[in-house]
């Protein structure tokens, strides 16, 4: 991926670990927030300006791909929504910033596809003490590239599917209410 990125780098955790997190402030993203294709806010942490300044080299920017590099959640990745920026990442999360020759969403989708995910998991299993993927391994990881127009077409189709999923999830969410309304009508 070296030839399609401008940054591949993992974060750090402020001294003191969880004990120094704040109730609000700069978003501090950890591996538990990264899932394939989506960002989870449960357990989201915050740090203050002083802590964030010490982590300026791991500032998350718009369209950065966040990729878990260690542990049980290895190889999960997503693009965080802009509403959570500014943000920093901890040492278990790697920022992958792509250059103008590729679409971030295309690369993120490739990384979570079965074919590429299996390759990444195999790389992670070769680590010595626990599952891990290094910066060097990501630099050297090869991805099949298509033209930007083909990438745009693929991303557009995927986004249609994601929109359908969101609509269906809303419908499913309403089923208990509809069921309750029917029961009230007849009971």
Buried (B, 14 or more C-beta within 10 A) or exposed (E): BEEBBEBBBBBEBBEEEEEBBEEEBBBBBBBBBBBBBEBEEEEBBBBBEEBBEEBEEBBBBEBBBBBBBBBEBBBBBBBBEEEBBEBBBBBBBBBBBBEEEBBBBBBBBBBBEEEBBEBBEEBBEEBEEEBBBBEEBBEEBEBEBBEEEEBBEBBEEBEEEEEEEEEEEEEEEEEEEEEEEEEEEEE
